């Protein structure tokens, strides 16, 4: 039976089709989910893709967090549903309090788009099991409000509990505290990151296929 992975489209999402393609390339069945629909249509995992959700002019993800679909996702994520938030999806996860902290304007106040080196810090989550701790990967990064921030106590807890999933290498691109590029919740089923693994899943478009592991990790865990 094919694993079904839902990809939510918010008004302004622009990487939803890319995320669906990544799921398909990994061997899963992508399922399009609309932000205004509470029904997750029996999916086994959910991806909140990058782009721009409505209401970002207030604070990124602040209004999207109240979408009907998020009500269901929040409940099911707390019950163990694997959820991946990429870029704007990471912002929505933080605003939904499924992940701590927040994403703020890049410290240099400019939009950035480049291939970004990352170090895998935690290979035990639902979305990183096909990597190894310490592995270095390269995936595209594109954001204007990608600086991860949290208070010192929260940052210390993330470090102590091994919940920092990725760190930036080769220079911090946006001012994220402690070079954090991605984090997970305590259970390891919810992961948020700012770079875009869905844009690094096939050699034709590159720059690498390093991002495919996110999607194969979730599929392998779900069928295990």
N, C-alpha and C positions, 0 to 999 in steps of 0.2 A: 504494500500500500504506500503510495507516494505521500511524503510529508508535505503538509500545506502550511505555507508561510504567508501571513497577511502583510500587505504593505499599505499603510494609511496615506491617503491623499488629503491634504489640507488645501484650502484656497491659497495658491502661491507656491505649493510644492513643485520642485522642478527636477528632482532626482528620483521620483517614485518609479518611473519606468526603468531607470538604471538599476534600482534595487530589485525590481521584479526580474530583470534579466540576470542579475547575479544569482538570485535564488534558482532560476532555471538552469543556469550553467553548473551550479553546484549539485543539481539532481533533484531539486524540490519542485513543488507546484506553487507558483506565485498566485496569491489571491488578492485582488484589488479591494481595499476597504475605503469607504467614504467617511470623512470626519463626522458627518451628521447622522451616521447610522450606528446605533448601539450594538448591533449584532456583529459578532466577529466571524460568523459563518464557519464555525468548527475548525478554525485554524489551530495549528500546533505551536506557532510562534508568531511574533509580530515585529515588524520593522517600522520605525518612524523615520522617514527619509529626510534628506536635506532640502533646502530651498528657503522659502520665506512664508511663515504662517501668518494669517490675517491677525492684525493687532500688534505686529512687531514694532510698530512705531511707539507703542507704550513701553514695552519691554519684550524682548524676544521670547516667544512661547507663552507669554502671560495670559493671552486670551485663548489660544489653541488648547491650553490645558483644560479649559472648560467645555471642550467639544464633547458631544454625547459619546463618541467612540472612546474617549479617554476615561470616562466613568467606568466603562467595562474593562478597559485595559488595566487601569489602576487596581481594580479588585482582583483581576486574574493574575496580574504580575505579583501581587502580594501572596497569591496562592501557588506561585511557582511557574507561571507562564514565562518562557524566555522572551525577552523584549530587548531589541537593539535600537538605540537612538543615535542617528548620525547627524552631526552638525545642528541644524535646526531641531532635529529630533532629540538631540542631547539637551538642548535648551528646554524643550517641552518636558523632558523627564525631570529636569531640575525644578522647573516650575510646578510640576505635579508632585514633588517631594518623594518621588521614587528614588531619586539620587540627591545627595546633599550638594550645597553650594549653588553657584550661579555662573552664567557666562556674560561677560561684559565687553565693552568696546575694546578693540585691539589697542594696546598701549601706544602705538605709533599713529593711531587714528586713521589708518589707511586699510582698504581692502587688500587682502593678500591672496595670491594664487600661485602655487608652486608644488613641485614634487617634494614630499616631506619624509625624512627618515624618522623612524620610530623604534624604540626598544620595547619589546614585550616584557612587561614586569610580572604579569599574572596569566599563566596558561591554564588555569583551572576553572575558568568561567564557562558558561554555556556557549559563549561566542568565541572563545580563544583556545579551545582544547586541541586544535590541530596545529598550534604553534608550540614553541618551547620557551621557557623563561630565559630571558637574555637574548633571544633572537632579534635581529635587526631587520626591519622591513621598510619598504618605500611605497607610499600611496599618495595620491594628490591631496592637497589642502587648499581650501578656498573659503575664506570667511572675512567678515568685517567686525564681528562681535564674537570672537573666539577665545577671549581670555578667561580661563577658569579661575574663579576666586572662591575662597571660603575662609572662615576664621581659623586662627592657628590651632585651636582645639580640634576642629573638624579635620584639618589637614594632618595633624598628628595621628588622629584615629585612623584615617585612611592609610597612612603609612604603616602604622603598627599592625593593622588587620590585613595588610596585603591587598588592599582594595584599589590601589593605583594600578591600572591595567596597562597603560602605555605612557611613555614619556617621549618628549621631543628630543631629537638628536641634531647636532649641527647648528645649534642656535635656536633660541626660543622665538617662534614667529609672531607671537601675539601678547606676550606678557603673562601667560598662564603661571599661576603660583607653582613653584617647585617643578617647573617644566612638565606639568601634568597635561597629557593629551587625551586621557580617557580613564574612567573609573567604573566600579561596579558596586552593587548593593551587597549587603552582608551575605545573602544567599547565593550570589553569583549568577543569578538568572537574568538580571537587568544590567546592561552595559551601555554606557554613553561615551561617545568619542567625537572629537571635532573633525579630524581628517576623514576622507571619503574612500573607504575600501571598495565600494561598489564601482569605482572608476578604475580599479586595478584588478580586473578579473579575467582579462584575455590579452594575449600578446599583440593582437592587431591594433588595439587602442592604447595599451600600456598605461603607465611607464613600465609596470611589472605585472605579475599576476599574484602579487603578495596579498592582495585583499581577499582572494577567494577563500582563504582559510576561515574567515569569519562565518561564511555561509555554510561551508562543509562541516565546520565545528558543530553548529546548531543542529544540522540534519543528522550527523552521526550520534549526537547525544540523544536526540529524540527517538531514534530507532534502536538504541542500545537496550 
